[in-house]
Amino acid sequence: MKNLVAATYAPMQHDGTLNLKIIGQYAQFLKSKKVAGAFVNGSTGDFVSLSTKERKQLIEAWSKNKPEDFFLTNHVGHTNLREAQELADHSKDLVDATCALPPSYFKPKTLESLLFYCSEIAKKAANIPFYYYHIPVLTGADFPMINFLKMAHQTIPNFAGIKYSDFNSVDFTKCLNFDNGSQNILFGVDEKLIKSLPLGTSGWVGSTYNHLAPLYYELISSYRNGDTEKAGLLQEKAVFFVETIDRIGGFNGGGKSFMRLFGLNMGPSRYPHHTLTKEQLNTVLRALDQKEMLPYLGLHFPMNS
């Protein structure tokens, strides 16, 4: 995985059931914004609120509608190892890679326990790369990833890297440089993307790449061309986007609701996330307009939502 990979939403009908028919349109929208791939059934995709059957249906629809040159990853982590294995086995001929975060209720207490969990999942889709999903703020499983990487690299044949959704620059840099950079270490904190650039990062996975991919690509280009001031201003705009939606209705549900403004009605969010009303979306738009952000979104104000 390289460049921007969108952590995708789980589209739903008004009654809360999955809306699989929109995934083709959704995939083409991301491709049109030069997003390099989709990370399906992750935190952004409300995987904890979906059944195993629904998670299978989603990844089947994404596989069927995957654009050309588009990297498709399925998150298969679960509190139940057997369910995670079932999801991985189901994925092996549908996607380019699987990924798993650890159980978050009864948590692995040692690196050896975490390694066992990952190994048992990875072997169920041994023909494709396996990534570990590190997001300790939500899982509570907080180990130095460089230590895990050294072990996983030796014991999991199809281990490919880490989705690193935390900001620990020292540990992250060690992972990037491990074994001469042989592992794919993906940065997963959108609001701090600019801080990953001097470390040598080349791949990012996040929810705001659904909305702001053009802004982030300009940010990356500006930084690499030496215009760090412009890059910093663009990062501030991205943070403002997240904070504005979060303040009005919570970002998880709010970001999903915002997709309606792109002509992609993702439907309601499942509890406990909130779905924004038309009025709330217009409040967000007004704030973004004042921040001169709408051109990056391809939107204008006012508009019907």
Secondary structure as a PSIPRED ss2 file (coil, helix, strand):
# PSIPRED VFORMAT (PSIPRED V4.0)

   1 M C   1.000  0.000  0.000
   2 K C   1.000  0.000  0.000
   3 N E   0.000  0.000  1.000
   4 L E   0.000  0.000  1.000
   5 V E   0.000  0.000  1.000
   6 A E   0.000  0.000  1.000
   7 A E   0.000  0.000  1.000
   8 T C   1.000  0.000  0.000
   9 Y C   1.000  0.000  0.000
  10 A C   1.000  0.000  0.000
  11 P C   1.000  0.000  0.000
  12 M E   0.000  0.000  1.000
  13 Q C   1.000  0.000  0.000
  14 H C   1.000  0.000  0.000
  15 D C   1.000  0.000  0.000
  16 G C   1.000  0.000  0.000
  17 T C   1.000  0.000  0.000
  18 L E   0.000  0.000  1.000
  19 N C   1.000  0.000  0.000
  20 L H   0.000  1.000  0.000
  21 K H   0.000  1.000  0.000
  22 I H   0.000  1.000  0.000
  23 I H   0.000  1.000  0.000
  24 G H   0.000  1.000  0.000
  25 Q H   0.000  1.000  0.000
  26 Y H   0.000  1.000  0.000
  27 A H   0.000  1.000  0.000
  28 Q H   0.000  1.000  0.000
  29 F H   0.000  1.000  0.000
  30 L H   0.000  1.000  0.000
  31 K H   0.000  1.000  0.000
  32 S H   0.000  1.000  0.000
  33 K C   1.000  0.000  0.000
  34 K C   1.000  0.000  0.000
  35 V C   1.000  0.000  0.000
  36 A C   1.000  0.000  0.000
  37 G E   0.000  0.000  1.000
  38 A E   0.000  0.000  1.000
  39 F E   0.000  0.000  1.000
  40 V E   0.000  0.000  1.000
  41 N C   1.000  0.000  0.000
  42 G C   1.000  0.000  0.000
  43 S C   1.000  0.000  0.000
  44 T C   1.000  0.000  0.000
  45 G C   1.000  0.000  0.000
  46 D C   1.000  0.000  0.000
  47 F H   0.000  1.000  0.000
  48 V H   0.000  1.000  0.000
  49 S H   0.000  1.000  0.000
  50 L C   1.000  0.000  0.000
  51 S C   1.000  0.000  0.000
  52 T H   0.000  1.000  0.000
  53 K H   0.000  1.000  0.000
  54 E H   0.000  1.000  0.000
  55 R H   0.000  1.000  0.000
  56 K H   0.000  1.000  0.000
  57 Q H   0.000  1.000  0.000
  58 L H   0.000  1.000  0.000
  59 I H   0.000  1.000  0.000
  60 E H   0.000  1.000  0.000
  61 A H   0.000  1.000  0.000
  62 W H   0.000  1.000  0.000
  63 S H   0.000  1.000  0.000
  64 K H   0.000  1.000  0.000
  65 N C   1.000  0.000  0.000
  66 K C   1.000  0.000  0.000
  67 P C   1.000  0.000  0.000
  68 E C   1.000  0.000  0.000
  69 D C   1.000  0.000  0.000
  70 F C   1.000  0.000  0.000
  71 F E   0.000  0.000  1.000
  72 L E   0.000  0.000  1.000
  73 T E   0.000  0.000  1.000
  74 N E   0.000  0.000  1.000
  75 H E   0.000  0.000  1.000
  76 V C   1.000  0.000  0.000
  77 G C   1.000  0.000  0.000
  78 H C   1.000  0.000  0.000
  79 T C   1.000  0.000  0.000
  80 N C   1.000  0.000  0.000
  81 L H   0.000  1.000  0.000
  82 R H   0.000  1.000  0.000
  83 E H   0.000  1.000  0.000
  84 A H   0.000  1.000  0.000
  85 Q H   0.000  1.000  0.000
  86 E H   0.000  1.000  0.000
  87 L H   0.000  1.000  0.000
  88 A H   0.000  1.000  0.000
  89 D H   0.000  1.000  0.000
  90 H H   0.000  1.000  0.000
  91 S H   0.000  1.000  0.000
  92 K C   1.000  0.000  0.000
  93 D C   1.000  0.000  0.000
  94 L C   1.000  0.000  0.000
  95 V C   1.000  0.000  0.000
  96 D C   1.000  0.000  0.000
  97 A E   0.000  0.000  1.000
  98 T E   0.000  0.000  1.000
  99 C E   0.000  0.000  1.000
 100 A E   0.000  0.000  1.000
 101 L C   1.000  0.000  0.000
 102 P C   1.000  0.000  0.000
 103 P C   1.000  0.000  0.000
 104 S C   1.000  0.000  0.000
 105 Y C   1.000  0.000  0.000
 106 F C   1.000  0.000  0.000
 107 K C   1.000  0.000  0.000
 108 P C   1.000  0.000  0.000
 109 K C   1.000  0.000  0.000
 110 T C   1.000  0.000  0.000
 111 L H   0.000  1.000  0.000
 112 E H   0.000  1.000  0.000
 113 S H   0.000  1.000  0.000
 114 L H   0.000  1.000  0.000
 115 L H   0.000  1.000  0.000
 116 F H   0.000  1.000  0.000
 117 Y H   0.000  1.000  0.000
 118 C H   0.000  1.000  0.000
 119 S H   0.000  1.000  0.000
 120 E H   0.000  1.000  0.000
 121 I H   0.000  1.000  0.000
 122 A H   0.000  1.000  0.000
 123 K H   0.000  1.000  0.000
 124 K H   0.000  1.000  0.000
 125 A H   0.000  1.000  0.000
 126 A C   1.000  0.000  0.000
 127 N C   1.000  0.000  0.000
 128 I C   1.000  0.000  0.000
 129 P C   1.000  0.000  0.000
 130 F E   0.000  0.000  1.000
 131 Y E   0.000  0.000  1.000
 132 Y E   0.000  0.000  1.000
 133 Y E   0.000  0.000  1.000
 134 H E   0.000  0.000  1.000
 135 I C   1.000  0.000  0.000
 136 P H   0.000  1.000  0.000
 137 V H   0.000  1.000  0.000
 138 L H   0.000  1.000  0.000
 139 T H   0.000  1.000  0.000
 140 G C   1.000  0.000  0.000
 141 A C   1.000  0.000  0.000
 142 D C   1.000  0.000  0.000
 143 F C   1.000  0.000  0.000
 144 P C   1.000  0.000  0.000
 145 M H   0.000  1.000  0.000
 146 I H   0.000  1.000  0.000
 147 N H   0.000  1.000  0.000
 148 F H   0.000  1.000  0.000
 149 L H   0.000  1.000  0.000
 150 K H   0.000  1.000  0.000
 151 M H   0.000  1.000  0.000
 152 A H   0.000  1.000  0.000
 153 H H   0.000  1.000  0.000
 154 Q H   0.000  1.000  0.000
 155 T H   0.000  1.000  0.000
 156 I C   1.000  0.000  0.000
 157 P C   1.000  0.000  0.000
 158 N C   1.000  0.000  0.000
 159 F E   0.000  0.000  1.000
 160 A E   0.000  0.000  1.000
 161 G E   0.000  0.000  1.000
 162 I E   0.000  0.000  1.000
 163 K E   0.000  0.000  1.000
 164 Y E   0.000  0.000  1.000
 165 S C   1.000  0.000  0.000
 166 D C   1.000  0.000  0.000
 167 F C   1.000  0.000  0.000
 168 N C   1.000  0.000  0.000
 169 S H   0.000  1.000  0.000
 170 V H   0.000  1.000  0.000
 171 D H   0.000  1.000  0.000
 172 F H   0.000  1.000  0.000
 173 T H   0.000  1.000  0.000
 174 K H   0.000  1.000  0.000
 175 C H   0.000  1.000  0.000
 176 L H   0.000  1.000  0.000
 177 N H   0.000  1.000  0.000
 178 F H   0.000  1.000  0.000
 179 D H   0.000  1.000  0.000
 180 N H   0.000  1.000  0.000
 181 G H   0.000  1.000  0.000
 182 S C   1.000  0.000  0.000
 183 Q C   1.000  0.000  0.000
 184 N E   0.000  0.000  1.000
 185 I E   0.000  0.000  1.000
 186 L E   0.000  0.000  1.000
 187 F E   0.000  0.000  1.000
 188 G C   1.000  0.000  0.000
 189 V C   1.000  0.000  0.000
 190 D H   0.000  1.000  0.000
 191 E H   0.000  1.000  0.000
 192 K H   0.000  1.000  0.000
 193 L H   0.000  1.000  0.000
 194 I H   0.000  1.000  0.000
 195 K H   0.000  1.000  0.000
 196 S H   0.000  1.000  0.000
 197 L H   0.000  1.000  0.000
 198 P H   0.000  1.000  0.000
 199 L H   0.000  1.000  0.000
 200 G C   1.000  0.000  0.000
 201 T C   1.000  0.000  0.000
 202 S C   1.000  0.000  0.000
 203 G E   0.000  0.000  1.000
 204 W E   0.000  0.000  1.000
 205 V E   0.000  0.000  1.000
 206 G E   0.000  0.000  1.000
 207 S H   0.000  1.000  0.000
 208 T H   0.000  1.000  0.000
 209 Y H   0.000  1.000  0.000
 210 N H   0.000  1.000  0.000
 211 H C   1.000  0.000  0.000
 212 L C   1.000  0.000  0.000
 213 A H   0.000  1.000  0.000
 214 P H   0.000  1.000  0.000
 215 L H   0.000  1.000  0.000
 216 Y H   0.000  1.000  0.000
 217 Y H   0.000  1.000  0.000
 218 E H   0.000  1.000  0.000
 219 L H   0.000  1.000  0.000
 220 I H   0.000  1.000  0.000
 221 S H   0.000  1.000  0.000
 222 S H   0.000  1.000  0.000
 223 Y H   0.000  1.000  0.000
 224 R H   0.000  1.000  0.000
 225 N C   1.000  0.000  0.000
 226 G C   1.000  0.000  0.000
 227 D C   1.000  0.000  0.000
 228 T H   0.000  1.000  0.000
 229 E H   0.000  1.000  0.000
 230 K H   0.000  1.000  0.000
 231 A H   0.000  1.000  0.000
 232 G H   0.000  1.000  0.000
 233 L H   0.000  1.000  0.000
 234 L H   0.000  1.000  0.000
 235 Q H   0.000  1.000  0.000
 236 E H   0.000  1.000  0.000
 237 K H   0.000  1.000  0.000
 238 A H   0.000  1.000  0.000
 239 V H   0.000  1.000  0.000
 240 F H   0.000  1.000  0.000
 241 F H   0.000  1.000  0.000
 242 V H   0.000  1.000  0.000
 243 E H   0.000  1.000  0.000
 244 T H   0.000  1.000  0.000
 245 I H   0.000  1.000  0.000
 246 D H   0.000  1.000  0.000
 247 R H   0.000  1.000  0.000
 248 I H   0.000  1.000  0.000
 249 G H   0.000  1.000  0.000
 250 G C   1.000  0.000  0.000
 251 F H   0.000  1.000  0.000
 252 N H   0.000  1.000  0.000
 253 G H   0.000  1.000  0.000
 254 G H   0.000  1.000  0.000
 255 G H   0.000  1.000  0.000
 256 K H   0.000  1.000  0.000
 257 S H   0.000  1.000  0.000
 258 F H   0.000  1.000  0.000
 259 M H   0.000  1.000  0.000
 260 R H   0.000  1.000  0.000
 261 L H   0.000  1.000  0.000
 262 F H   0.000  1.000  0.000
 263 G C   1.000  0.000  0.000
 264 L C   1.000  0.000  0.000
 265 N C   1.000  0.000  0.000
 266 M C   1.000  0.000  0.000
 267 G C   1.000  0.000  0.000
 268 P C   1.000  0.000  0.000
 269 S C   1.000  0.000  0.000
 270 R C   1.000  0.000  0.000
 271 Y C   1.000  0.000  0.000
 272 P C   1.000  0.000  0.000
 273 H C   1.000  0.000  0.000
 274 H C   1.000  0.000  0.000
 275 T C   1.000  0.000  0.000
 276 L C   1.000  0.000  0.000
 277 T C   1.000  0.000  0.000
 278 K H   0.000  1.000  0.000
 279 E H   0.000  1.000  0.000
 280 Q H   0.000  1.000  0.000
 281 L H   0.000  1.000  0.000
 282 N H   0.000  1.000  0.000
 283 T H   0.000  1.000  0.000
 284 V H   0.000  1.000  0.000
 285 L H   0.000  1.000  0.000
 286 R H   0.000  1.000  0.000
 287 A H   0.000  1.000  0.000
 288 L H   0.000  1.000  0.000
 289 D H   0.000  1.000  0.000
 290 Q H   0.000  1.000  0.000
 291 K C   1.000  0.000  0.000
 292 E C   1.000  0.000  0.000
 293 M C   1.000  0.000  0.000
 294 L H   0.000  1.000  0.000
 295 P H   0.000  1.000  0.000
 296 Y H   0.000  1.000  0.000
 297 L H   0.000  1.000  0.000
 298 G C   1.000  0.000  0.000
 299 L C   1.000  0.000  0.000
 300 H C   1.000  0.000  0.000
 301 F C   1.000  0.000  0.000
 302 P C   1.000  0.000  0.000
 303 M C   1.000  0.000  0.000
 304 N C   1.000  0.000  0.000
 305 S C   1.000  0.000  0.000
